[in-house]
Amino acid sequence: MKALVINSKNAAPVWTSVALPVAGDGEAIVRVHAAALNHRDVWIQRGQYAGLRYPIVVGSDGAGVVSTLGDSGRAAASGVADWVGKEVIINPSLHWGDRPGFQSSAFAVLGLPDDGTLAEYVRVPVGNLVLKPAHLSWEEAAGLPLAGLTAYRSVAVRAQVRAGERVLVTGVGGGVALFALQFAVALGAQVYVSSGSSAKLAKALALGAAGGVNYKDAGWVGSLRTMAGGGFDVIIDGAAGASVNDLLDLAVPGARLVFYGATLGNAPDVLIRRIFWKQLNVMGSTMGSPSDFAAMVAFVSAHELRPVIDSVFSPFSGSDAFARMEEGGQFGKIVIKIE
């Protein structure tokens, strides 16, 4: 088979021949129809990720058709009598463990250390297969897994967003933030967004955002507070950095803040008094459990939500897809159509 392989640090991904994976007990081989990129794929390419090994087939997001099973008896126990021939979305969250509240020490993400979805075939545990919603195209289905799971756990499981609440989603345009916007809107919340791009703000409004600000503008904190009528019940953030104190300022008493990432680094000099005086609930969220993934896909099906696709590349243009991710200008998911 062929796969998009990164052979060394900072090397361009190459579409080349590799060994066909073989399913072990409780595993399945999926013929990948489409895969999508995440920032972790670029960080692996740069050599900036824990547990690195080369060569590696990266890719955490994928959708396709089950071709073979390693153990049909254990496959049947997962709830589907026969997975072979089924159209599926792959849950990239591996070895979550028995505790729904947090991942086990063995937790890993598909695409490192195990070879990932940017290939014609990928090997995954049968328990990580979920039937593809019928209303999604292959490209849309491929864009859902990692970012959708992260957003769903942040919005629905950790923050437990409710109808009518005022929700702020920062950094709209990236995969997780866009899903957080879509999920919160579907739950009936009044959702506001921030971005460094006015064009992205306009697109977010078209997706149901009630308002938004450009965080490069002076006075953006005050503008958001005015839009929301005083502040926010829920804040979903993946950037952290120096803006954390601004988010604490924007939170109303008793608000819930969920951090799923820290792309801007640690927050310097956090004003702890704002947390205890306002009795804020500050939470972290990483990926999600198997039940979170199943619930997320069911939610997408019930509301007929569609992942936003920024662009679609062929595997022969893998370097262009990685460059698009690295430049940071995308609005939605960057997809590679395998077949």
Buried (B, 14 or more C-beta within 10 A) or exposed (E): BBBBBBEEEEBEBBBEEBEEBEBEEBBBBBBBBBBBBBBBBBBBBBEEBEEBEEBBBBBBBBBBBBBBBBBBEBBBEBEBEEBBEBBBBBBBBBEBEEEEEEBEEEBBBBBBEBBBBBBBBBBBBBBBBBBBBEEBBBBBBBBBBBBBBBBBBBBBBBBEBEEEBBBBBBBBBBBBBBBBBBBBBBBEBBBBBBBBBEEBBEBBBEBBBBBBBBBEEEEBBEBBBEBBEEBBBBBBBBBBEEBBBBBBBBBBEEBBBBBBBBEBEEBEEBEEEBBEEBEBBBBEBBBBBBEBBBBBBEBBBEEEBBBBBBBBBEBEBBBBBBBBBBEEEBBBBBBBBBE
